[in-house]
Amino acid sequence: MDSYDLLIVGGGIGGSALATVMARSGKSVLLLEKSEAYEDKVRGEWLASWGVAEAKRLGLYDILMAAGGHHVTRHVSYDESLEPKAAEAFAVPLGAFAQGVPGPLCLRHPIHCQALFDAAKAASAEALRGVNVLEVAAGYSSARPATRASGPSPRPSWPARKRCRRRSLARPFAPVCWRVERAPREN
Ligand SMILES: Cc1cc2nc3c(=O)[nH]c(=O)nc-3n(C[C@H](O)[C@H](O)[C@H](O)COP(=O)(O)OP(=O)(O)OC[C@H]3O[C@@H](n4cnc5c(N)ncnc54)[C@H](O)[C@@H]3O)c2cc1C
């Protein structure tokens, strides 16, 4: 397909969640993710209670739980000056921050991303890996790319030109072009 309702650059938690929800609502979605595999980063491992409530509202909660998500139901401040039992006596319950949510949801970052990326595909988004988006710019694509419409050359020499693909949104409003290359493999 050459035209889409929505182009999403980056299939992390945010991009993949958006792609899933929009594709489920009937929009044609192109989701482009640079990495071939999600890295194990300390990032987005802990979804706050109000985020869990949003995930439920968006129909994403079951996906996260099926991928291994679990709730943290209390907060304990352990300290070298306190016996563990004494610290636990002052545990703060975490179920009070959002109705029907027992506490924050924890899930390893790469699993979280992959679960949502797979959900986007299952919802019929075109979801591609190993695609590095180099530019996104307003305008229709043409022989002369809209991204360089004001430049001096009608055939700009892009560094990765041979591997580039250009697409335009065939919509009367807010057309955009984008330029991509195959992302270099990470060691
Ligand atoms: C150390 C750290 C810890 C954090 N811990 C938490 C936490 O516990 N809870 C929480 O809610 N938030 C946490 N955050 C914030 C966290 O970053 C976000 O919640 C979440 O990861 C944001 O998701 P995202 O999809 O917006 O961005 P990202 O996770 O950054 O995803 C962006 C994606 O875009 C891709 N991409 C980038 N450039 C391109 C390109 N040119 N072309 C194609 N693809 C591209 C990347 O490969 C990546 O997959 C933390 C942040 C940091 C830095």
The ligand as an ORCA input file, in Angstrom:
! r2SCAN-3c Opt
* xyz 0 1
  C      16.236      5.191     32.155
  C      14.781      5.373     31.844
  C      13.843      4.683     32.612
  C      12.482      4.852     32.356
  N      11.587      4.155     33.105
  C      10.258      4.334     32.905
  C       9.294      3.608     33.665
  O       9.622      2.773     34.502
  N       7.974      3.859     33.417
  C       7.567      4.744     32.466
  O       6.342      4.914     32.300
  N       8.460      5.425     31.735
  C       9.777      5.250     31.914
  N      10.684      5.936     31.155
  C      10.186      6.790     30.115
  C      10.113      5.857     28.905
  O      11.118      6.217     28.005
  C       8.744      5.829     28.265
  O       7.733      5.492     29.165
  C       8.617      4.875     27.081
  O       9.717      4.052     26.816
  C       8.423      5.820     25.924
  O       8.027      5.067     24.839
  P       8.128      5.681     23.408
  O       7.554      4.654     22.479
  O       7.511      7.043     23.381
  O       9.690      5.940     23.153
  P      10.874      4.886     23.051
  O      10.716      3.761     24.016
  O      12.116      5.720     23.108
  O      10.706      4.266     21.581
  C      11.090      4.960     20.428
  C      11.255      3.939     19.323
  O      11.515      4.631     18.109
  C      12.525      3.968     17.387
  N      13.181      4.963     16.540
  C      13.934      6.008     16.949
  N      14.341      6.732     15.862
  C      13.800      6.126     14.764
  C      13.855      6.400     13.362
  N      14.532      7.453     12.881
  N      13.206      5.574     12.498
  C      12.510      4.505     12.977
  N      12.423      4.207     14.310
  C      13.061      5.001     15.194
  C      13.442      3.388     18.462
  O      14.179      2.273     17.982
  C      12.429      3.006     19.560
  O      11.997      1.658     19.452
  C      12.046      5.754     31.345
  C      12.998      6.429     30.592
  C      14.340      6.235     30.833
  C      15.332      6.982     29.982
*
